[in-house]
């Protein structure tokens, strides 16, 4: 028969007894577990800002047609857990314009608008050049898996389409990506520097035809904002000095 021996609790000293007595006198149970402060919930927008490039973490979409697109996506999403809207199907958006007119800024602003509206959103963002670099065949890398993940993502931002050097291989990858999203009505944000009249030449007939049907188009205009100082000094008028009097001439 085994006998269990219990050790009497050890006293930690008279100071601890005095502290316990003070707490008890004030109505505080010294043996009660401490209530740790509840963690503040992290919003989807805060989580997204950790993934968005630093330059666009405060981006706001202010173009009326872009905000209208975001409103449409938010309204048509299927309710998810807790009733929050999610994204299943919806229209795509093509933002075109010259370099530096704010296309990427507006695109990230559209994503932030959806998240701020409470839309449950799984999204990815990638430039066309990085897309081809990621999928380029190399040892130990499954490019096909990456392509399928981007194709099936509920919302994809494909930035600078048409900016990378084109080849038969890039055209085929672009077609497979766009065609899947076209067939499954996956909302896609696309930015491009190319005029819409040049998309067919740069991307191929199959891609250009699908983009024409699946996207609403917004054309941004203006000068290159990157070449304009953010806080350029405002020219001030300098008063001209008074004319020097000429001797013998009345004024």
C-alpha positions in Angstrom: 0.0 0.0 0.0 1.4 3.3 -1.0 0.9 6.3 1.3 0.6 9.7 -0.3 2.3 12.4 1.7 1.2 16.0 1.3 3.4 18.9 2.2 1.9 21.7 4.3 1.9 25.0 2.5 4.9 27.0 3.3 4.7 30.5 4.7 6.4 33.1 2.6 7.0 35.4 5.5 5.4 38.1 7.6 5.5 40.7 4.8 3.2 38.6 2.6 0.8 38.1 5.6 0.7 41.9 6.0 -0.1 42.4 2.3 -2.8 39.8 2.4 -4.3 41.4 5.4 -4.4 44.8 3.7 -6.0 43.4 0.6 -8.6 41.5 2.7 -9.4 44.7 4.7 -10.1 46.4 1.4 -12.4 43.7 0.2 -9.9 42.1 -2.2 -9.5 38.4 -2.2 -5.7 37.9 -2.4 -6.2 34.3 -3.6 -8.5 35.3 -6.5 -7.0 34.9 -10.0 -6.1 38.1 -11.7 -8.3 39.2 -14.6 -6.1 39.9 -17.6 -7.3 42.6 -19.9 -9.1 41.2 -22.9 -7.2 41.4 -26.2 -8.6 44.0 -28.5 -10.0 42.5 -31.7 -7.8 43.1 -34.7 -9.8 44.3 -37.7 -9.5 42.9 -41.2 -8.4 46.3 -42.3 -5.5 46.3 -39.8 -4.5 42.8 -40.9 -4.6 43.9 -44.5 -2.5 47.0 -43.8 0.3 44.6 -42.6 0.4 43.1 -46.1 -0.1 46.2 -48.2 3.1 48.0 -49.3 3.9 50.9 -47.0 3.3 53.5 -49.6 -0.4 52.4 -50.0 -1.3 51.6 -46.4 -3.5 54.7 -46.2 -4.7 54.6 -49.8 -8.2 55.8 -50.3 -10.3 55.2 -53.4 -12.0 58.5 -54.3 -12.8 58.0 -58.0 -16.6 57.6 -58.1 -16.6 54.7 -60.5 -14.1 52.8 -58.4 -16.1 53.4 -55.2 -19.2 52.3 -57.1 -17.5 49.1 -58.1 -16.5 48.5 -54.4 -20.1 49.1 -53.4 -21.3 46.6 -55.9 -18.9 43.9 -54.7 -19.9 44.5 -51.1 -23.7 44.2 -51.9 -23.5 41.1 -54.0 -21.3 39.0 -51.7 -22.8 36.0 -50.0 -23.3 36.3 -46.2 -20.7 34.4 -44.2 -20.4 33.5 -40.5 -22.0 36.1 -38.4 -23.8 37.6 -41.3 -20.8 39.5 -42.6 -20.7 39.8 -46.4 -18.2 37.8 -48.3 -17.1 37.6 -52.0 -18.2 34.8 -54.3 -18.8 36.3 -57.7 -18.8 39.8 -59.2 -17.6 42.2 -61.9 -14.0 43.0 -62.5 -12.4 46.5 -62.9 -9.7 47.7 -65.3 -8.0 50.9 -64.2 -5.9 52.3 -67.1 -3.9 55.5 -67.6 -0.4 56.9 -68.0 2.4 56.3 -65.5 2.0 58.1 -62.2 -1.8 58.9 -62.4 -2.6 56.9 -59.3 -3.8 53.6 -60.6 -2.2 51.4 -58.0 -3.2 53.9 -55.2 -6.9 53.6 -56.3 -6.7 49.8 -56.6 -5.4 49.4 -53.0 -7.9 52.0 -51.9 -10.7 49.8 -53.3 -9.5 46.8 -51.3 -9.3 48.9 -48.2 -12.8 50.2 -48.9 -14.2 46.7 -49.0 -12.4 45.7 -45.8 -13.6 48.9 -44.0 -17.1 48.0 -45.0 -16.8 44.7 -43.2 -16.5 42.4 -46.2 -14.9 39.1 -45.4 -12.2 39.1 -48.0 -9.4 36.8 -49.0 -7.2 38.7 -51.5 -3.9 38.7 -53.3 -2.0 41.4 -55.0 0.9 41.0 -57.5 2.5 42.9 -60.3 2.5 41.2 -63.7 6.3 41.2 -63.7 6.4 39.5 -60.2 3.7 37.0 -61.5 6.0 35.8 -64.3 9.0 35.7 -62.0 7.1 33.6 -59.4 5.9 31.1 -62.0 9.1 30.8 -64.0 10.1 27.1 -64.0 12.9 26.2 -61.6 14.0 23.2 -59.6 12.0 22.5 -56.5 9.2 25.0 -57.1 5.6 24.1 -58.1 4.6 27.0 -60.3 1.4 25.3 -61.3 0.2 25.3 -57.7 1.0 29.1 -57.4 -0.9 29.8 -60.6 -4.0 27.9 -59.4 -3.9 29.7 -56.0 -3.9 33.1 -57.8 -6.6 32.0 -60.3 -9.0 30.8 -57.5 -8.4 33.7 -55.0 -11.7 35.5 -54.3 -10.2 38.9 -55.2 -7.0 39.4 -57.2 -5.1 42.7 -57.8 -3.0 42.3 -61.0 -0.9 45.4 -61.2 0.9 46.8 -64.2 -0.5 44.3 -66.7 1.3 44.7 -70.0 4.4 46.3 -68.5 6.6 43.2 -68.5 8.3 41.9 -71.6 5.9 39.7 -73.5 6.6 36.3 -74.9 4.6 33.2 -75.9 5.1 31.9 -72.4 3.9 35.0 -70.6 0.9 35.3 -73.0 -0.1 31.7 -72.2 0.2 32.2 -68.4 -1.8 35.5 -68.6 -4.5 33.7 -70.7 -4.8 30.8 -68.2 -5.1 33.2 -65.2 -7.5 35.6 -66.8 -9.6 32.8 -68.4 -10.2 31.0 -65.1 -11.3 34.2 -63.4 -13.4 35.1 -66.4 -15.2 31.7 -66.4 -15.7 31.7 -62.7 -16.7 35.4 -62.3 -13.9 36.0 -59.9 -13.6 39.8 -59.2 -10.3 41.1 -60.5 -8.7 44.5 -60.1 -6.3 45.2 -63.1 -4.2 48.2 -63.6 -2.3 49.0 -66.9 -0.3 51.8 -68.5 -1.4 50.7 -71.9 -4.1 52.5 -73.8 -7.1 50.2 -74.3 -6.5 50.3 -78.0 -3.1 48.6 -77.4 -4.2 45.8 -75.0 -4.9 43.4 -77.9 -1.5 43.8 -79.4 0.3 43.5 -76.0 -1.8 40.7 -74.4 -3.1 38.7 -77.3 -6.6 38.4 -78.8 -7.9 35.8 -76.3 -6.9 37.9 -73.2 -8.1 41.2 -74.6 -11.5 39.7 -75.6 -12.1 38.4 -72.1 -11.0 41.6 -70.4 -13.4 43.6 -72.7 -16.3 41.5 -71.4 -15.4 40.9 -67.8 -14.3 44.4 -66.7 -15.7 47.8 -66.2 -13.1 50.4 -67.3 -11.8 53.5 -65.6 -9.4 55.8 -67.4 -7.2 58.0 -65.2 -5.6 61.1 -66.7 -3.2 63.7 -65.6 0.6 64.3 -65.2 3.0 61.9 -63.4 2.5 62.6 -59.7 5.8 61.0 -58.8 7.6 63.8 -60.7 5.6 66.5 -58.8 7.0 67.4 -55.3 4.5 66.6 -52.6 5.0 70.0 -51.0 6.2 72.3 -53.8 6.7 75.9 -52.6 3.9 78.2 -53.7 5.4 81.0 -55.9 4.9 84.4 -54.2 4.7 87.7 -55.9 7.7 89.9 -55.3 7.0 93.6 -55.4 9.0 95.5 -58.0 11.3 98.3 -56.7 10.0 101.8 -57.3 11.5 103.6 -60.4 14.5 105.8 -59.8 13.6 109.5 -60.3 15.2 111.1 -63.3 16.6 114.7 -62.6 14.6 117.4 -64.3 11.5 115.2 -65.0 8.3 115.7 -63.2 6.4 112.6 -62.1 
